[in-house]
């Protein structure tokens, strides 16, 4: 069984939604009964890489979010 995820683009070039789709793909493949232990480890590693990338992107977006102050000005938090 081939458990590799297609990597036509690097993770940095993919949108957050595309990363989540790849992560969902990994989860579905891990849930298949015929996945070998070796393939499971590979899928787990790939899933952890995707989660790390998603988490970093979400953190970056949170840092860019702006707070509207009482005078109508915006400030990053």
N, C-alpha and C positions, 0 to 999 in steps of 0.2 A: 504494500500500500504506500503510495506516495503522499506524504503529508505536507509537502512544501506549499507555502503561500506564494502566489505569483508576486514577484517583486519587480514590476516593470518600472516603477519609480521608487526612489528612496523614500524613507519615512518622512524626511524633512520636506519633500515636495508634495506630500499628500495632505488633504484637508483633515480636520479633526473628525469629520463625519466618515471619511474614507478609512481612517485609522480604526474607528469604532467598528466599521463593517469588517475589516480584517480581523479584529479581535473576536467578533462574533463568529466568523469563519473558523477561527482556531478553536473556540469553545465547542462548536458543533462537531468538528473533527475529533476532539478529545472525547466526546460523548458516544462516538461510534464504538460498537462492541468489538470490532475486529482490529482496533488500533493496538499495535505492539507496545511493549513497555519502552523500548528504545524510541519509537515514534512519539509516545506520550511525553517523554522527557524533552524531545525536540520541540513539540508543540508548546509545552509549558514554558520553555526558554523564550520562544517567539512571543507568546502571550505576555510574558513579563516585560520584554522589550517594548511591546506596543503600549502596555500600561504605563511604563515609565515615560514614554514619549507623550502620551495623552496627558498625563499628570503635569509634565513640564509645560505643555502648551496651555493647559487650563490655568496654571499658576501665572504664566506670562499675561494672559488675558485679564486675570483678576488684578494684577498690578497696574494694568492700563485703564481699568475702570475709573471713572471720575465720580467725585462726590459734588453735588450741587450745594453751595453754601447759602446762607441766609440772604446775601446780597445778590444772588443769581450767578455768582462766579463759580467756576469749576476748579477742583483740585484733585490730583491723583491721591489715592490712599495706598 
